[in-house]
Amino acid sequence: MNTAITVAMIKATIAGQAPFEISFPTAGSGDNALAVSVGDEQLSWDAKPLPGGGFSIILNNKSYLAQVLKVDRAAKIATVAVNGSHFEVAIEEPMDRLLTAMGIKNASANKVNDIKAPMPGLVLQVLVSPGQAIKKGDPVLVLEAMKMENVFKAPTDAVVKEVKVSPKKAVEKGEVLVVLE
């Protein structure tokens, strides 16, 4: 039995300040803990959802009311209100950091007709089928690469023309995974 916990980590930046990292277990890992750190400092915090929306947050023994006002998934920016002040939070997922490290910046800025593997890996899940209409940002497939699970999302509104891979298939860098039209 595999008892390893898969952890996803995102990096968030508010108004150009020092980024902070949020790590959380992925679905099915059996753990619910969220960890937040700024630099090397682990923050002590707790959050509870409020009945009317938003969250009550205790951070370093101070209370905050927070609400997500808007999420732009394509730009990866969330607008949040904390105690009445509005902030834009830039979100960077593991795949974004990997693509940047590989020298592929603004990969989603170009028109894309195919979804290709940016690195060698193993297809874990295919979440679409031929003929399916998808919206920009919809999950398309999950690829395991470099010991991380990476969810590939639709770069634009499209229709799936062809799925060229199946679960448990090893793929090479640059290989076409899904053809869009």
Backbone as ProteinMPNN parsed JSONL, in Angstrom:
{"seq_chain_A": "MNTAITVAMIKATIAGQAPFEISFPTAGSGDNALAVSVGDEQLSWDAKPLPGGGFSIILNNKSYLAQVLKVDRAAKIATVAVNGSHFEVAIEEPMDRLLTAMGIKNASANKVNDIKAPMPGLVLQVLVSPGQAIKKGDPVLVLEAMKMENVFKAPTDAVVKEVKVSPKKAVEKGEVLVVLE", "coords_chain_A": {"N_chain_A": [[0.839, -1.177, 0.0], [0.602, 2.193, -0.867], [1.673, 4.853, 0.98], [2.453, 7.415, 0.62], [2.132, 10.937, 0.627], [0.846, 13.124, -1.674], [1.815, 16.324, -2.464], [0.769, 19.527, -3.388], [2.023, 22.655, -4.438], [1.684, 26.106, -4.398], [2.753, 29.343, -5.414], [2.309, 32.569, -4.229], [2.022, 36.034, -4.918], [1.763, 39.239, -3.66], [1.144, 42.441, -4.668], [3.819, 42.82, -5.606], [5.403, 42.191, -3.423], [7.413, 40.098, -1.217], [7.162, 36.791, -2.311], [4.869, 34.243, -1.17], [4.516, 30.866, -0.092], [2.128, 28.296, -0.481], [1.353, 25.208, 0.606], [-0.364, 22.207, 0.031], [-2.079, 19.124, 0.553], [-2.897, 16.908, -2.142], [-6.012, 15.851, -3.643], [-7.359, 12.925, -2.208], [-5.124, 12.218, -0.8], [-5.33, 11.897, 1.892], [-4.696, 13.719, 3.848], [-5.364, 16.894, 5.345], [-4.089, 19.237, 5.902], [-3.034, 22.615, 5.573], [-0.215, 24.443, 4.721], [1.494, 27.46, 5.218], [4.055, 29.569, 4.185], [6.394, 32.265, 4.407], [9.17, 33.112, 2.809], [11.586, 31.565, 4.718], [10.055, 31.363, 6.944], [7.598, 29.745, 8.729], [4.15, 30.163, 8.931], [1.773, 30.636, 11.543], [-1.497, 29.761, 11.509], [-5.103, 29.798, 10.967], [-8.149, 29.062, 9.332], [-11.602, 29.605, 8.722], [-14.554, 28.937, 6.905], [-17.108, 31.365, 6.257], [-20.66, 31.721, 6.801], [-21.968, 33.518, 5.002], [-20.237, 33.66, 2.905], [-16.772, 34.084, 2.134], [-14.014, 34.194, 4.515], [-12.999, 33.641, 7.882], [-10.048, 34.43, 9.325], [-7.318, 33.554, 11.339], [-4.249, 34.748, 11.982], [-1.082, 34.561, 13.171], [-2.058, 35.193, 15.735], [-3.821, 37.308, 15.185], [-6.918, 38.561, 13.962], [-8.647, 38.283, 10.87], [-10.878, 39.223, 8.223], [-11.641, 37.778, 5.23], [-12.273, 37.737, 1.705], [-12.764, 36.247, -1.422], [-12.91, 38.047, -4.28], [-12.742, 38.042, -7.073], [-11.63, 35.888, -9.667], [-9.253, 35.433, -12.081], [-8.587, 33.058, -14.08], [-7.094, 32.622, -16.396], [-5.154, 34.666, -16.437], [-4.12, 34.087, -14.039], [-4.634, 35.449, -11.625], [-5.969, 36.57, -8.603], [-8.442, 38.538, -7.032], [-8.694, 39.748, -3.868], [-10.354, 40.643, -0.83], [-9.305, 41.877, 2.215], [-10.112, 42.546, 5.397], [-11.482, 44.758, 4.359], [-9.663, 45.998, 2.628], [-8.466, 45.85, -0.694], [-6.699, 43.46, -2.647], [-4.541, 42.339, -5.252], [-3.653, 39.147, -6.134], [-1.093, 37.33, -7.423], [-0.861, 34.151, -8.779], [1.204, 31.338, -8.872], [1.637, 28.248, -10.172], [2.993, 24.876, -9.747], [3.578, 23.909, -12.38], [3.907, 26.291, -13.806], [6.279, 27.303, -12.668], [8.02, 25.275, -13.419], [7.963, 25.445, -16.231], [9.031, 28.019, -16.533], [11.585, 27.588, -15.459], [12.532, 25.944, -17.425], [12.902, 27.708, -19.396], [10.723, 28.48, -20.841], [8.745, 30.894, -21.16], [5.636, 32.632, -20.746], [4.094, 30.699, -22.075], [1.431, 30.235, -22.619], [0.66, 32.374, -24.103], [0.801, 32.188, -26.825], [-1.056, 31.156, -29.769], [-2.565, 28.059, -29.537], [-2.883, 24.907, -30.963], [-2.444, 22.348, -30.4], [-1.863, 20.324, -27.537], [1.086, 19.814, -26.001], [3.644, 17.739, -24.572], [5.695, 19.255, -22.239], [7.901, 18.154, -21.149], [9.499, 14.942, -20.589], [7.363, 12.318, -19.347], [4.734, 10.607, -17.469], [1.518, 9.783, -18.387], [-1.158, 10.231, -16.288], [-3.933, 10.644, -16.06], [-6.563, 11.121, -18.422], [-8.696, 13.631, -19.124], [-10.55, 14.46, -20.956], [-12.461, 13.929, -24.009], [-12.622, 13.02, -27.53], [-14.387, 15.363, -29.549], [-15.488, 16.732, -27.459], [-16.453, 19.835, -26.079], [-14.475, 22.349, -24.703], [-13.563, 24.775, -22.233], [-11.433, 27.638, -21.835], [-8.936, 27.059, -19.499], [-10.082, 24.772, -18.44], [-9.461, 21.556, -16.988], [-7.45, 19.189, -18.725], [-5.672, 16.979, -18.908], [-3.639, 14.878, -16.771], [-0.28, 14.807, -16.009], [2.501, 13.072, -14.885], [5.587, 14.203, -13.969], [8.963, 14.564, -13.219], [8.574, 13.828, -10.544], [6.256, 15.178, -9.848], [2.767, 15.887, -10.011], [1.172, 17.196, -12.746], [-1.332, 19.254, -13.851], [-2.696, 19.705, -16.902], [-4.166, 22.376, -18.562], [-6.836, 23.666, -20.61], [-5.756, 25.846, -23.116], [-7.306, 27.654, -24.399], [-10.727, 28.373, -25.423], [-12.123, 25.605, -26.987], [-12.613, 22.714, -29.141], [-12.14, 19.321, -28.557], [-10.251, 17.634, -30.79], [-8.726, 15.316, -31.147], [-7.487, 12.76, -29.016], [-4.379, 11.76, -28.221], [-3.106, 10.139, -26.408], [-3.123, 7.793, -23.649], [-4.078, 6.796, -20.288], [-1.321, 5.858, -18.169], [0.586, 5.874, -20.123], [3.819, 6.46, -21.256], [5.379, 9.494, -22.181], [7.236, 11.608, -24.406], [9.269, 14.611, -24.428], [7.782, 17.28, -26.133], [5.976, 15.707, -27.471], [2.805, 15.317, -28.981], [-0.123, 15.515, -27.151], [-2.887, 16.09, -26.965], [-5.081, 17.097, -29.515], [-6.473, 20.105, -30.553], [-9.302, 21.921, -31.888]], "CA_chain_A": [[0.0, 0.0, 0.0], [1.367, 3.427, -0.969], [1.228, 5.811, 1.99], [3.019, 8.73, 0.329], [1.176, 12.018, 0.466], [1.205, 13.999, -2.766], [1.604, 17.699, -2.043], [0.841, 20.552, -4.416], [2.484, 23.9, -3.853], [1.562, 27.278, -5.238], [3.445, 30.526, -4.929], [1.454, 33.734, -4.399], [2.707, 37.306, -4.747], [0.826, 40.345, -3.48], [1.691, 43.776, -4.944], [5.256, 42.804, -5.788], [6.119, 41.887, -2.187], [8.029, 38.774, -1.189], [6.156, 35.748, -2.533], [4.711, 33.249, -0.115], [4.155, 29.569, -0.63], [1.054, 27.563, 0.169], [1.41, 23.803, 0.209], [-1.536, 21.479, 0.488], [-2.158, 17.772, -0.008], [-3.82, 16.763, -3.257], [-7.189, 15.028, -3.359], [-7.13, 11.512, -2.002], [-3.881, 11.932, -0.086], [-5.661, 11.559, 3.268], [-4.288, 14.783, 4.761], [-6.095, 18.125, 5.057], [-3.348, 20.374, 6.432], [-2.493, 23.642, 4.701], [0.951, 25.091, 5.31], [1.823, 28.714, 4.563], [5.333, 30.101, 4.621], [6.953, 33.42, 3.72], [10.597, 32.835, 2.916], [11.811, 30.37, 5.536], [9.21, 31.45, 8.134], [6.312, 29.033, 8.705], [3.146, 30.975, 9.613], [0.779, 29.976, 12.379], [-2.763, 30.32, 11.055], [-6.288, 28.956, 10.867], [-9.207, 29.722, 8.546], [-12.921, 28.969, 8.741], [-15.489, 29.584, 5.985], [-18.232, 32.069, 6.874], [-21.928, 31.356, 6.156], [-22.308, 34.425, 3.897], [-19.117, 33.707, 1.965], [-15.552, 34.598, 2.718], [-13.344, 33.395, 5.53], [-12.448, 34.226, 9.09], [-8.678, 33.927, 9.388], [-6.468, 33.923, 12.473], [-2.864, 34.664, 11.536], [-0.194, 35.074, 14.215], [-2.911, 35.701, 16.816], [-4.626, 38.451, 14.743], [-8.099, 38.127, 13.227], [-8.881, 38.939, 9.58], [-11.997, 38.776, 7.409], [-11.167, 37.75, 3.849], [-13.234, 37.268, 0.712], [-12.277, 36.216, -2.796], [-13.84, 38.85, -5.065], [-12.675, 37.725, -8.504], [-10.516, 35.021, -10.051], [-8.972, 35.39, -13.511], [-7.779, 31.842, -14.203], [-6.154, 32.736, -17.514], [-4.052, 35.53, -16.009], [-3.687, 33.54, -12.755], [-4.693, 36.535, -10.657], [-7.174, 36.613, -7.781], [-8.649, 39.773, -6.283], [-9.234, 39.407, -2.554], [-10.537, 41.727, 0.135], [-8.917, 41.494, 3.574], [-10.511, 43.639, 6.292], [-11.918, 45.902, 3.566], [-8.65, 46.416, 1.658], [-8.423, 44.955, -1.848], [-5.364, 43.071, -3.09], [-4.426, 41.41, -6.369], [-2.707, 38.097, -5.784], [-0.633, 36.556, -8.582], [-0.698, 32.753, -8.396], [2.12, 30.573, -9.709], [1.522, 26.821, -9.879], [4.239, 24.147, -10.029], [3.846, 23.837, -13.822], [4.422, 27.594, -14.22], [7.681, 27.377, -12.248], [8.767, 24.328, -14.234], [8.105, 26.017, -17.572], [9.967, 29.138, -16.424], [12.912, 27.004, -15.268], [12.933, 25.361, -18.705], [13.068, 28.795, -20.353], [9.496, 28.64, -21.634], [7.919, 31.902, -20.496], [4.422, 33.025, -21.476], [3.764, 29.601, -22.976], [0.024, 30.278, -23.0], [0.383, 33.579, -24.875], [0.709, 31.835, -28.24], [-2.213, 30.353, -30.14], [-2.203, 26.658, -29.422], [-3.819, 23.957, -31.54], [-2.106, 21.064, -29.819], [-1.263, 20.346, -26.21], [2.274, 18.972, -26.098], [4.369, 17.489, -23.322], [6.864, 20.13, -22.148], [9.006, 17.341, -20.652], [9.101, 13.534, -20.538], [6.56, 11.991, -18.176], [3.777, 9.512, -17.541], [0.131, 10.252, -18.348], [-1.906, 9.607, -15.196], [-5.368, 10.715, -16.36], [-7.036, 11.913, -19.543], [-9.952, 14.166, -18.603], [-11.4, 14.897, -22.072], [-12.629, 12.945, -25.08], [-12.834, 13.663, -28.829], [-15.7, 15.969, -29.751], [-15.887, 17.474, -26.257], [-16.177, 21.269, -26.044], [-13.814, 22.734, -23.457], [-13.361, 26.211, -22.021], [-10.102, 28.019, -21.407], [-8.705, 26.775, -18.091], [-10.606, 23.459, -18.049], [-8.422, 20.522, -16.94], [-7.455, 18.329, -19.905], [-5.024, 15.731, -18.542], [-2.672, 14.941, -15.673], [0.984, 14.206, -16.398], [3.488, 13.009, -13.823], [6.923, 14.472, -14.484], [9.884, 15.039, -12.189], [7.946, 13.51, -9.263], [5.135, 16.083, -9.59], [1.59, 15.738, -10.855], [0.912, 18.455, -13.416], [-2.62, 19.278, -14.523], [-2.674, 20.528, -18.098], [-5.458, 23.032, -18.732], [-7.09, 24.148, -21.964], [-5.194, 27.181, -23.295], [-8.319, 28.498, -25.028], [-11.97, 27.659, -25.703], [-11.87, 24.763, -28.157], [-13.218, 21.393, -29.192], [-11.102, 18.298, -28.617], [-10.287, 16.939, -32.069], [-8.168, 13.974, -31.0], [-6.662, 12.475, -27.838], [-3.342, 10.878, -28.744], [-2.489, 9.374, -25.33], [-4.025, 7.127, -22.708], [-3.44, 6.682, -18.973], [-0.169, 4.971, -17.972], [1.465, 5.934, -21.29], [4.99, 7.328, -21.136], [5.475, 10.432, -23.303], [8.505, 12.322, -24.548], [9.181, 16.06, -24.576], [7.318, 17.731, -27.435], [4.974, 14.803, -28.026], [1.431, 15.845, -28.982], [-0.986, 14.765, -26.254], [-4.278, 16.342, -27.336], [-5.229, 18.008, -30.639], [-7.666, 20.943, -30.405], [-9.705, 22.657, -33.085]], "C_chain_A": [[0.884, 1.239, 0.0], [0.833, 4.439, 0.021], [1.79, 7.195, 1.741], [1.905, 9.744, 0.117], [1.681, 12.909, -0.662], [0.848, 15.421, -2.359], [1.737, 18.622, -3.246], [1.272, 21.841, -3.743], [2.279, 25.02, -4.858], [2.331, 28.414, -4.595], [2.53, 31.705, -5.23], [2.264, 34.993, -4.12], [1.663, 38.406, -4.676], [1.58, 41.651, -3.688], [3.215, 43.803, -4.975], [6.064, 42.519, -4.534], [6.724, 40.489, -2.281], [6.952, 37.712, -1.4], [6.05, 34.832, -1.321], [4.221, 31.973, -0.751], [3.065, 28.944, 0.21], [1.166, 26.135, -0.322], [0.206, 23.098, 0.812], [-1.551, 20.113, -0.165], [-3.151, 17.745, -1.168], [-4.955, 15.83, -2.859], [-6.8, 13.566, -3.218], [-5.862, 11.186, -1.243], [-4.118, 11.614, 1.383], [-5.257, 12.607, 4.279], [-5.035, 16.049, 4.376], [-5.311, 19.371, 5.429], [-2.87, 21.309, 5.327], [-1.308, 24.265, 5.416], [1.24, 26.353, 4.514], [3.15, 29.192, 5.107], [5.69, 31.314, 3.782], [8.454, 33.307, 3.913], [10.779, 31.533, 3.676], [10.902, 30.331, 6.752], [7.87, 30.752, 7.912], [5.309, 29.856, 9.512], [2.181, 30.109, 10.412], [-0.571, 30.584, 12.025], [-3.869, 29.293, 11.075], [-7.331, 29.739, 10.086], [-10.483, 28.905, 8.619], [-13.812, 29.691, 7.742], [-16.642, 30.224, 6.759], [-19.517, 31.74, 6.117], [-22.287, 32.238, 4.956], [-21.235, 34.514, 2.839], [-17.911, 34.323, 2.644], [-15.034, 33.694, 3.817], [-12.971, 34.256, 6.725], [-11.08, 33.595, 9.266], [-8.002, 34.447, 10.654], [-5.043, 33.685, 12.008], [-1.983, 35.333, 12.586], [-0.972, 35.83, 15.29], [-3.665, 36.99, 16.467], [-5.755, 37.92, 13.869], [-8.287, 38.959, 11.954], [-10.158, 38.375, 8.96], [-11.547, 38.871, 5.96], [-12.245, 37.204, 2.937], [-12.571, 37.317, -0.659], [-13.32, 36.942, -3.646], [-13.894, 38.423, -6.528], [-11.471, 36.827, -8.744], [-10.413, 35.038, -11.574], [-8.022, 34.22, -13.722], [-6.746, 31.943, -15.318], [-4.934, 33.552, -17.118], [-3.437, 35.043, -14.701], [-3.557, 34.648, -11.709], [-6.025, 36.458, -9.926], [-7.24, 37.97, -7.103], [-9.326, 39.385, -4.984], [-9.381, 40.671, -1.721], [-10.172, 41.172, 1.509], [-9.173, 42.7, 4.469], [-10.823, 44.917, 5.515], [-10.904, 46.414, 2.559], [-8.565, 45.38, 0.542], [-6.981, 44.715, -2.288], [-5.484, 42.179, -4.317], [-3.325, 40.428, -6.026], [-2.368, 37.324, -7.055], [-0.316, 35.146, -8.098], [0.229, 32.064, -9.392], [2.063, 29.113, -9.268], [2.84, 26.115, -10.21], [4.58, 24.088, -11.523], [4.402, 25.164, -14.331], [5.911, 27.718, -13.882], [8.544, 26.45, -13.105], [8.998, 24.886, -15.635], [9.079, 27.191, -17.57], [11.394, 28.616, -16.288], [13.447, 26.408, -16.571], [13.124, 26.436, -19.774], [11.864, 29.005, -21.239], [8.597, 29.606, -20.882], [6.744, 32.249, -21.387], [4.005, 31.96, -22.473], [2.323, 29.673, -23.443], [-0.307, 31.488, -23.855], [0.215, 33.275, -26.364], [-0.55, 31.032, -28.513], [-1.789, 28.892, -30.183], [-3.286, 25.792, -30.059], [-3.589, 22.564, -30.982], [-1.611, 21.294, -28.395], [-0.139, 19.333, -26.264], [2.903, 18.815, -24.731], [5.591, 18.409, -23.274], [8.109, 19.4, -21.645], [8.567, 15.878, -20.685], [8.291, 13.266, -19.268], [5.638, 10.817, -18.429], [2.376, 10.092, -17.431], [-0.587, 9.493, -17.242], [-3.394, 9.552, -15.499], [-5.585, 11.524, -17.621], [-8.451, 12.329, -19.163], [-10.911, 14.643, -19.685], [-11.523, 13.763, -23.085], [-12.882, 13.677, -26.394], [-14.273, 14.169, -28.979], [-16.169, 16.815, -28.582], [-15.51, 18.949, -26.386], [-15.567, 21.59, -24.687], [-13.635, 24.245, -23.423], [-11.923, 26.449, -21.576], [-9.984, 27.778, -19.906], [-9.254, 25.442, -17.607], [-9.456, 22.45, -17.985], [-8.573, 19.551, -18.108], [-6.827, 16.97, -19.597], [-4.044, 15.975, -17.413], [-1.443, 14.146, -16.108], [1.91, 14.22, -15.192], [4.863, 13.199, -14.454], [7.765, 15.028, -13.352], [9.254, 14.933, -10.8], [6.839, 14.482, -8.869], [3.992, 15.736, -10.519], [1.254, 17.108, -11.417], [-0.408, 18.356, -14.162], [-2.501, 20.231, -15.707], [-4.077, 21.072, -18.305], [-5.588, 23.542, -20.15], [-6.564, 25.576, -22.098], [-6.205, 28.173, -23.872], [-9.624, 27.707, -25.126], [-11.753, 26.866, -26.993], [-12.737, 23.513, -28.099], [-12.074, 20.394, -29.328], [-11.267, 17.536, -29.926], [-9.825, 15.496, -31.906], [-7.366, 13.887, -29.7], [-5.66, 11.424, -28.27], [-2.675, 10.012, -27.682], [-3.564, 8.715, -24.479], [-3.316, 7.038, -21.361], [-2.354, 5.605, -18.959], [0.759, 4.929, -19.181], [2.607, 6.907, -21.009], [5.06, 8.213, -22.372], [6.823, 11.138, -23.268], [8.249, 13.817, -24.693], [8.763, 16.405, -26.0], [6.253, 16.849, -28.069], [3.583, 15.429, -27.917], [0.558, 14.931, -28.142], [-2.445, 14.858, -26.667], [-4.28, 17.365, -28.476], [-6.538, 18.767, -30.467], [-8.018, 21.581, -31.738], [-10.578, 23.803, -32.701]], "O_chain_A": [[1.823, 1.325, 0.791], [-0.324, 4.85, -0.072], [1.619, 8.079, 2.581], [0.875, 9.446, -0.489], [2.812, 13.394, -0.616], [-0.283, 15.694, -1.957], [2.686, 18.519, -4.023], [0.917, 22.087, -2.59], [2.655, 24.899, -6.024], [2.532, 28.439, -3.381], [2.03, 31.837, -6.347], [3.088, 35.024, -3.205], [0.782, 38.493, -5.532], [2.54, 41.939, -2.974], [3.831, 44.716, -4.426], [7.292, 42.596, -4.567], [6.569, 39.793, -3.284], [5.924, 37.741, -0.723], [6.999, 34.666, -0.555], [3.593, 31.988, -1.81], [3.065, 29.04, 1.437], [1.086, 25.875, -1.523], [-0.186, 23.36, 1.949], [-1.095, 19.952, -1.297], [-4.135, 18.484, -1.164], [-4.865, 15.11, -1.864], [-6.014, 13.038, -4.005], [-5.54, 10.013, -1.053], [-3.217, 11.117, 2.059], [-5.459, 12.403, 5.476], [-5.314, 16.261, 3.196], [-5.831, 20.477, 5.282], [-2.372, 20.87, 4.291], [-1.398, 24.581, 6.603], [1.234, 26.33, 3.283], [3.365, 29.224, 6.318], [5.342, 31.395, 2.604], [8.955, 33.393, 5.034], [10.192, 30.512, 3.318], [10.956, 29.375, 7.525], [7.106, 31.122, 7.021], [5.586, 30.211, 10.658], [1.826, 29.002, 10.006], [-0.78, 31.783, 12.214], [-3.628, 28.09, 11.183], [-7.38, 30.966, 10.179], [-10.454, 27.675, 8.582], [-13.837, 30.921, 7.718], [-17.092, 29.699, 7.777], [-19.472, 31.502, 4.91], [-22.858, 31.742, 3.986], [-21.314, 35.367, 1.954], [-18.055, 35.023, 3.646], [-15.532, 32.588, 4.03], [-12.668, 35.441, 6.59], [-10.959, 32.373, 9.347], [-8.104, 35.626, 10.992], [-4.668, 32.56, 11.679], [-2.122, 36.526, 12.855], [-0.608, 36.934, 15.696], [-4.107, 37.698, 17.373], [-5.577, 36.952, 13.129], [-8.111, 40.177, 11.963], [-10.483, 37.202, 9.145], [-11.119, 39.935, 5.511], [-13.026, 36.333, 3.32], [-11.908, 38.293, -1.013], [-14.471, 36.513, -3.728], [-14.957, 38.438, -7.149], [-10.427, 36.981, -8.11], [-11.369, 34.698, -12.271], [-6.809, 34.359, -13.566], [-5.644, 31.407, -15.196], [-3.804, 33.173, -17.429], [-2.374, 35.513, -14.294], [-2.547, 34.775, -11.018], [-7.077, 36.301, -10.545], [-6.223, 38.496, -6.651], [-10.394, 38.773, -4.986], [-8.634, 41.636, -1.884], [-10.671, 40.123, 1.915], [-8.535, 43.742, 4.321], [-10.478, 46.017, 5.946], [-11.269, 47.213, 1.695], [-8.59, 44.177, 0.801], [-6.156, 45.629, -2.302], [-6.403, 41.367, -4.419], [-2.212, 40.816, -5.673], [-3.247, 36.737, -7.687], [0.412, 34.968, -7.121], [0.059, 32.192, -10.605], [2.399, 28.786, -8.13], [3.703, 26.688, -10.874], [5.748, 24.205, -11.892], [5.277, 25.17, -15.197], [6.705, 28.178, -14.702], [9.666, 26.8, -13.471], [10.107, 24.806, -16.163], [9.867, 27.342, -18.502], [12.311, 29.137, -16.924], [14.657, 26.369, -16.796], [13.465, 26.128, -20.916], [11.97, 29.643, -22.286], [7.779, 29.189, -20.062], [6.829, 32.174, -22.612], [3.605, 32.278, -23.593], [2.009, 29.222, -24.545], [-1.448, 31.626, -24.298], [-0.444, 34.029, -27.08], [-1.057, 30.325, -27.642], [-0.778, 28.541, -30.792], [-4.465, 25.927, -29.734], [-4.457, 21.698, -31.087], [-1.016, 22.327, -28.09], [-0.359, 18.152, -26.533], [2.72, 19.651, -23.846], [6.437, 18.355, -24.167], [9.219, 19.93, -21.697], [7.373, 15.602, -20.799], [8.506, 13.908, -18.24], [5.733, 10.128, -19.445], [2.078, 10.817, -16.481], [-0.625, 8.263, -17.249], [-4.049, 8.545, -15.232], [-4.877, 12.5, -17.869], [-9.307, 11.48, -18.911], [-11.976, 15.175, -19.372], [-10.792, 12.775, -23.029], [-13.31, 14.831, -26.383], [-15.233, 13.5, -28.594], [-17.153, 17.544, -28.704], [-14.383, 19.275, -26.759], [-16.074, 21.161, -23.65], [-13.567, 24.901, -24.463], [-11.282, 25.564, -21.009], [-10.825, 28.232, -19.13], [-8.942, 25.011, -16.496], [-8.567, 22.479, -18.836], [-9.683, 19.139, -18.442], [-7.371, 15.932, -19.972], [-3.663, 17.11, -17.129], [-1.538, 12.988, -16.515], [2.085, 15.255, -14.549], [5.254, 12.458, -15.355], [7.302, 15.887, -12.602], [9.389, 15.841, -9.98], [6.513, 14.602, -7.688], [4.204, 15.341, -11.666], [1.073, 18.068, -10.669], [-0.586, 17.478, -15.006], [-2.238, 21.421, -15.532], [-5.058, 20.332, -18.235], [-4.592, 23.818, -20.817], [-6.893, 26.43, -21.275], [-5.985, 29.384, -23.837], [-9.622, 26.492, -24.931], [-11.252, 27.407, -27.979], [-13.484, 23.288, -27.146], [-11.152, 20.598, -30.118], [-12.283, 16.878, -30.151], [-10.434, 14.572, -32.444], [-6.658, 14.825, -29.332], [-6.043, 10.316, -28.644], [-1.777, 9.233, -27.999], [-4.748, 9.037, -24.577], [-2.096, 7.186, -21.29], [-2.456, 4.585, -19.641], [1.623, 4.056, -19.268], [2.381, 8.037, -20.577], [4.828, 7.744, -23.487], [7.46, 11.244, -22.219], [7.144, 14.235, -25.038], [9.327, 15.882, -26.962], [5.688, 17.209, -29.101], [3.231, 15.999, -26.885], [0.496, 13.724, -28.38], [-3.155, 13.853, -26.716], [-3.574, 18.372, -28.417], [-7.589, 18.161, -30.261], [-7.163, 21.761, -32.605], [-11.027, 24.554, -33.567]]}, "name": "protein", "num_of_chains": 1, "seq": "MNTAITVAMIKATIAGQAPFEISFPTAGSGDNALAVSVGDEQLSWDAKPLPGGGFSIILNNKSYLAQVLKVDRAAKIATVAVNGSHFEVAIEEPMDRLLTAMGIKNASANKVNDIKAPMPGLVLQVLVSPGQAIKKGDPVLVLEAMKMENVFKAPTDAVVKEVKVSPKKAVEKGEVLVVLE"}
